[in-house]
């Protein structure tokens, strides 16, 4: 029943993307584990982990599209929710190291022993349990988004002012997490992970399972986002984006609409961060950098905001391009990224998916117009001659 409800509003493009993601969740790990390295269809472990990282970025871009593309909230701080979800996962992974750390302390992580901490801080308790850590992956970004949104939206902060405040939020968290006395590893962050759920994070099977989980959760969040935007609530979202004052005049509590969407988006970003950390092996304050959040905006704009599918394509395409450019031309990557954003703004304002969809719709309209001029009733089937 729940699946039918979620699929009810999914259009053909969403259904195709869901099928692609679920196929990737099965075929890529199977290719890595079952085929020999000599087989041309074999996917190497490093490539699978790299593409898994891209899918985490895609989930983060999808989360931003939900609030920017459909609610008109340009958040320049979504990297903060991503990083908080990553830190929640990182804390669980650090607790799993136990006595296998450099200093052999069964309770304290290595950086705490190095800094002469005598006992585990209160906010680290419970992270030795997987279910608790996963709960924090959702609750911590969601709670921050709720508190921030409650004050911002009730004060009717909009537009560029809201964007600046979200960027200030993530920058403040960046400065806080750089401090050693915060208890999160300072500049070095959290790393040297060993196990997840009792399985080595370096094992091929674990890497394959992490990739499959990333593709699955991306598909699940896409399905949830599609159900939201295609519902009656989604119509109100678009109304808030296009004419907030009119929606407010009609009696809707606009601040509640924004708050709900912002919290859901933050939780999706937290899931992306949690899936990102075990695949890359580290989480540090650099993930809070405002530049990272701006890059997410570029992914969404390139793919096409307000399409759900576009940000996924844009994130994967730009992240792949970044990997290629930074290895071949590391000194010009930032110029290429800036040029890409300017080019998309000038020539593809609707992004890749939005432009293609507009072209297809225009072609269909022209064809329908020609059929109408020719006297063909496009809604009535042609009867065979007797």
ABEGO torsion letter per residue (X at the ends): XAAAAAAAABBAAAAAAAAAAAAAAAAAAAAAAABBAABAABBBAAAAAAAAAAAAAAAAAAAAAAAAAAAGBBBAAAAAAAAAAAAAAAAAAAAAAEAABAAGBAABBAAAAAAGBABBBAAABGAABAAAAAAAAAAAAAAAAAAAAAAAAAAGBBEAAAAAAAAAAAAAAAAAAABAAAGAGEAAEBBGBABBGGBBAABAAAAAAAAAAAAAAAAAAAAAAAAAAABAAAAAAAAAAABAAAAAAAGBBAAAAAAAAAAAAAAAAAAAAAAAAAAAGBBBAAAABAAAAAAAAAAAAAAEBGAGAAAAAAAAAAAAAAAAAAAABAAAAAAAAAAAAAAAAAABAAEAAAAAAAAAAAAAAAAAAAAAAAGBBAABBBBBBX
